[in-house]
Each structure stands twice: as structure tokens, then as C-alpha cells.
Amino acid sequence: MPASPSTARAINDRLALSLLQEQGPLTAGQLKQLTGLSRPTVADLVERLTASGLITVVGESGEQRRGPNARLYGIVADQACLAALDVRTDSVSVLVSDLVGRVLADGSVPVAPEAGEAAAVERAVELVERAAKEAGASGDGGQLHTVGIGAPGLIDPATGELRDSAGLPSWHRRLVAALQERFPQARVSVENETNLAALAEQREGVARDRDTFVLLWLGDSCGAAVVLDGSLRRGASGGTGEIGFLPVPGTTGLPSATDCSGGYHSLVGAAAIVELAREYGVGPGDLSADRVVGEAVRLAVGGAPVAPQRGAGNCATSPDGAAPDHRPNAAHARFLDALADRIAVGVAAVVAILDPGCVVLGGEVGPAGGAALATRVEARLRRMSPLVTEVRAGTLGGAAVLRGALLTARERAQDELFAAPDR
């Protein structure tokens, strides 16, 4: 059945708005070429979207042509402000942007869970308030249109809420309600951090050419996001990708329903990688904080100095601690080999079940390891599985969660605002 005129107009308008979002300002002629619509149809939709306040003339094309230059149309970016949050166990980061993704303000604060739930929530909400004020979106508390939050843990697919998970701070769940109270007119939503990282890598990072892939998050904790045929898969309980609980060889026990110790997390979680780095003399002797796990891998890839270790064959360092050259040495290579062995165990299990064709190493570890780590994992995978799988290093690193949260907030706002014209 052919679409009704009003439905056809809605489809054409959304197509034009999507192109303006993705490619920036365009002329009516360029919209005609990109959409395949007739000249009168494009003229009608441009007039309709302009009258609705969704697009406006932002300049001229500057093309060589007879007569006046063609007008460039762009989305009215300041019709909505969006906020994106990356909520970790001990910190919160925020970005505030306009509708086309231009960052207007950002910030980050440490959060001390031992201070109590109320103090942690208040500190995080104050951060968002400051960023909104800096972006000019504070006002009466209702000018933030949409807030997207990325957090560790499971998201209930039925309610869209963060589930009460063992090992995660209880203030995470309270934060969502507190933000909704502070910005009552805003649309507040939460998504698993690894899922958001996969979305960001697909839209802006290394997986832009893939409709099917798995992102393996390697940082403070480990997790996986599964994208099949362009769709993010969450599972019946929202637990798709909880790979930290995967039983694997090389651990001292088995995981339990409330503790992933003994699972894959015990091999590739931050604490495990830091301990592995110590074994191979990679990084300073006091390397212990979870946040430096990416730095330990970066040191190995870049050939920065390793800790002195008797009998390890480390390269000499200058008096100021800098390596005489920046080429990885044998200890670095052995560390990367051992780390690749561990990562490949979990990747092989994912590949055997899903056959995604591509695995992206994300979090702090993947981008820090770059091609040096990704090629090692891929080589081991070829020996372990008959399924051809490309392994890529993520390009967005820790910023992927914020970027993914911003993308989801922007899409949600556009779904509402772009449906606004009277058809």
C-alpha cells in the first residue's frame, strides 16, 4: 500500500533532516541529489522545515554559477541543549551540547562513595548544574531537553532503569531520579556504558563500516556489547555481554552469581592487567591504581621505561628515568604477548557463539594497545577458531561512553523535535 501524502512528507522531512545532521549545511540542489526527490518536493520540504523553525539559512554555497549563490540550509542547533554523563564508581563526567553535537560545556568531578549516597548524588548533580549554566541551559531547570547517562551495570529492558547490582555504588540509581527532579522537563535515560561505547565506535570510531561486531570493553572492569545487523542486543534481562562472569581456563575458581572473581574478569580486569604488568616489569613499581591500566599497556607499546627488575633483561634508562630510545624491548613484547593470550580466551568464546566477523578492543586498554595488541589477539584467534574474525583497536578510548551518551541523547531529542512540523 502506498504511503499517504502526510506519511510521505514525514518520511521526506526526516530524511532531509538526517542528511543535514550528518553532513552539515546543504543547498536545496544538494538535498535533491542526495535524496533523489524531485525539485518541487525538495522545495516544499525546505519551506515546511524552515517555517517550523527546524532549519534556517546559514550562508551561501559559493559555487560558481549564474545568478545569486544557492542558499545553504542547516539545522537550528540551539533549539535544544543536551547533556551526556559518564558515571563511574568514583567519578562523574559531563558534556553539554547543542542539537548538532557542538560541545558547549564539559567537566568532571571525583566522587567519594564513602561520603555517603546523598553527598555523592549532590556532587554529581552540582556538576551537571554548573555545566548547564555554562552552556546557557540552566534557567528555571527545564532548559536541558534530554540527558543521556552511561553507567556500569545492567539496564532492565522492561523499565529502562539501572538494576540494583552487587558491587556497584547505590548512588548510581539515585542519581537518575535526582537529575529528573532537578531538570523536570528533561528526558532522562540511562544505558550500559559498554553499549554506549559500541554505539560511539560504530558512529564515530573504528566500526563505522560494520553492521555486525562485538566491542570488548577492557578497563576497570570488562564487558562486551553485541551489535548484530545494525541493532544493539541487550538480552532478556539486559545482561548480554556480561562477559566478566564467563568461566574460563587460567583462573583459580569459578564465578558466582554475585561475584565475577574466577571468571574472565580475573584475567583481564584492571587489577589483573596491572599485576601482569608488574610481573613483566612494565611501568613504575608503584603501579596499582585501576586508572593507570591503560598507561601500563601504552608504556609497553611505546617502549617507555620499565621498572628495573633483576634478571629481566630490561633496557637501560637515563638518570632522569627516560629510556634512551622509545622502542619496545623484550619485556614489553612478552607482556603484550601474555596479555593477548588472556584477551583471546574470552574473544574466542564470543566468536564461537556469535561469529561477528569483527571484534573491537575498547575501554582504556584497547586504544592504548593499538595495532600492536590487536594484531596479537587476532593472530591467537586464528589459531583457536576457524571463524575469520578481524580484531581492531578502538579509537575513542574512555571518551567513548560520553560520546555514546551524547549520541543517544541527540537521537532522542531529534525523534521528538523532528516530528514537530505540522504535516
Secondary structure as GFF3:
##gff-version 3
##sequence-region A 1 423
A	DSSP	alpha_helix	5	23	.	.	.	ID=ss1
A	DSSP	alpha_helix	28	35	.	.	.	ID=ss2
A	DSSP	alpha_helix	39	51	.	.	.	ID=ss3
A	DSSP	beta_strand	55	60	.	.	.	ID=ss4
A	DSSP	beta_strand	71	75	.	.	.	ID=ss5
A	DSSP	three_ten_helix	77	79	.	.	.	ID=ss6
A	DSSP	beta_strand	81	87	.	.	.	ID=ss7
A	DSSP	beta_strand	91	97	.	.	.	ID=ss8
A	DSSP	beta_strand	103	110	.	.	.	ID=ss9
A	DSSP	three_ten_helix	113	115	.	.	.	ID=ss10
A	DSSP	alpha_helix	117	134	.	.	.	ID=ss11
A	DSSP	beta_strand	144	151	.	.	.	ID=ss12
A	DSSP	alpha_helix	171	182	.	.	.	ID=ss13
A	DSSP	beta_strand	187	192	.	.	.	ID=ss14
A	DSSP	alpha_helix	193	204	.	.	.	ID=ss15
A	DSSP	beta_strand	213	218	.	.	.	ID=ss16
A	DSSP	beta_strand	222	228	.	.	.	ID=ss17
A	DSSP	beta_strand	231	233	.	.	.	ID=ss18
A	DSSP	three_ten_helix	243	245	.	.	.	ID=ss19
A	DSSP	alpha_helix	265	268	.	.	.	ID=ss20
A	DSSP	alpha_helix	270	279	.	.	.	ID=ss21
A	DSSP	three_ten_helix	290	292	.	.	.	ID=ss22
A	DSSP	alpha_helix	293	302	.	.	.	ID=ss23
A	DSSP	alpha_helix	330	354	.	.	.	ID=ss24
A	DSSP	beta_strand	358	363	.	.	.	ID=ss25
A	DSSP	alpha_helix	365	384	.	.	.	ID=ss26
A	DSSP	beta_strand	390	393	.	.	.	ID=ss27
A	DSSP	alpha_helix	399	417	.	.	.	ID=ss28
###
